[in-house]
Amino acid sequence: MSASIADVLLWGQVSFREDSVDCWPLPFERLKAWARQHYQQLRQRKVKNVIDGRALWTQGILAPINRVCRDLRIEGFRVDSAGLISDLWGKPLLRFMRESAA
């Protein structure tokens, strides 16, 4: 997180049927401040990544998305395979129009 110049981190979770994605736009500076404040309370995890036969490791902290969103006052949204954007309760917010195959 310390090396990024991003303004927003868009975190997403694909549905079990893979027909929609729940998304949370996290303002990166506020997220970094939150992580620094709560660092000692969060679990750390190392994940092995084998690249070209060599074991490399990624280390990070696990933060529950519901807690992060509550503390940062972030509301998520859902995007489905038809291009509908809704709140996480299903209320439509926006629909993308698809180009016709004329």
C-alpha positions in Angstrom: 0.0 0.0 0.0 2.9 2.4 0.6 4.2 2.3 -3.0 0.9 3.0 -4.8 -0.1 6.3 -6.3 -3.8 5.3 -6.8 -6.6 7.5 -5.6 -9.2 4.7 -5.3 -8.8 1.0 -4.7 -11.8 -0.8 -6.2 -12.3 -4.0 -4.3 -14.6 -6.6 -5.8 -16.1 -10.0 -5.0 -17.5 -12.1 -7.7 -20.8 -13.9 -6.9 -20.9 -17.7 -6.6 -22.7 -18.1 -9.9 -20.2 -15.6 -11.5 -23.0 -13.4 -12.9 -22.3 -10.3 -10.8 -19.6 -8.5 -8.9 -20.1 -6.6 -5.6 -17.7 -3.6 -5.5 -16.5 -1.2 -2.9 -14.6 2.0 -4.0 -12.1 2.6 -1.2 -10.4 6.1 -1.1 -6.8 5.0 -0.9 -5.4 7.7 1.4 -8.2 7.1 3.9 -7.7 3.3 3.6 -4.0 3.6 4.3 -4.6 5.8 7.4 -7.2 3.2 8.6 -4.7 0.4 8.1 -2.0 2.2 10.0 -4.4 2.9 12.8 -5.6 -0.7 13.1 -2.5 -2.6 12.1 -1.8 -4.2 15.4 -5.4 -5.5 15.6 -5.4 -7.2 12.2 -4.1 -10.7 11.3 -1.1 -11.0 9.1 -0.8 -13.5 6.4 1.9 -14.8 4.0 1.0 -16.3 0.7 3.4 -18.4 -1.4 3.6 -17.4 -5.0 5.6 -19.8 -7.2 7.0 -18.0 -10.2 9.4 -19.7 -12.7 9.9 -22.5 -10.1 11.0 -20.1 -7.4 9.0 -19.6 -4.2 8.3 -16.0 -3.6 6.1 -14.7 -0.8 3.5 -11.9 -0.5 2.8 -10.7 3.0 -0.2 -8.6 4.0 -2.9 -8.0 6.6 -6.4 -9.2 6.5 -9.1 -6.6 7.1 -12.8 -7.5 7.1 -14.5 -5.5 4.3 -17.6 -4.8 6.3 -15.5 -3.2 9.1 -13.5 -1.2 6.7 -16.6 0.1 4.8 -18.4 0.9 8.1 -15.4 2.9 9.5 -14.7 4.7 6.2 -18.5 5.2 5.5 -18.3 3.4 2.1 -21.3 2.1 0.3 -20.9 -0.7 -2.2 -22.6 -1.4 -5.5 -23.3 -4.4 -7.7 -22.6 -4.8 -11.4 -24.4 -7.7 -13.2 -23.7 -9.5 -16.5 -26.5 -7.4 -18.2 -24.7 -4.2 -17.3 -27.0 -3.2 -14.5 -25.5 -1.3 -11.6 -27.5 -1.5 -8.4 -26.9 -1.0 -4.7 -26.1 -4.1 -2.8 -29.7 -4.6 -1.9 -30.7 -4.7 -5.6 -32.1 -1.2 -6.1 -31.1 -0.2 -9.7 -28.8 2.8 -10.0 -27.6 2.8 -13.6 -27.8 0.6 -16.7 -25.2 0.6 -19.5 -26.6 0.5 -23.0 -25.1 -2.1 -25.1 -24.2 -1.4 -28.7 -26.4 -3.1 -31.2 -24.9 -5.6 -33.6 -26.4 -4.0 -36.7 
